[in-house]
């Protein structure tokens, strides 16, 4: 299948993402009606409005299966859909509620979302920048998005899921690898590429817990620095300093 024959979302196709040629969906079958997803299950008026106004169109870009990836069948993941969401508006945000709703419908499938939007290019200079009053030319951007179980969910409690999105990038800079011996591993690798920017998916849940803890500790460190500076007596300053030292020690351990 030639790139021009493959389904696309904006300029993005499965082949340009680096996905196997046999996984690409033909152009004539790629565009999906929004009602196919919005009409399933209970849906709030807010979510219905997001489907209507935030998402311009939905495109099936690829369908990854053992037959076209070379990976064995997975225990949890039977296939992986690659869906393109063309968003309305400049600098549009990732529609997390829409993605949550669509992904929740696919119990035995992974869904990798490729969100495509028009965005300001802050790096533009010269005539490009001058052409745009906001300081950057309008260029197509894309972000990879996945929904996966919250690794902090505890056994015996209601499962929680989180929507993770990559940074917005030039579509030409986004390349994916289908890495793994079975479809479960291929899905973990794609999640790692979307969330962490690497195909190395070893202990992904542990990596995510560590990353989130580092983010929380950095915020705590900044607060304790302010508390220490504002402390009005030696006791308060010593307490803030002790907490700050403990926080920095944990940060150092996690970042080493």
Helices and strands as residue ranges (DSSP letters): G 3-5, E 8-9, E 12-13, G 21-23, H 27-30, E 31-32, H 35-38, H 45-53, E 55-64, H 66-69, E 79-90, H 96-104, E 109-121, H 126-130, E 137-149, E 161-165, G 171-173, H 183-195, H 204-230, H 234-255
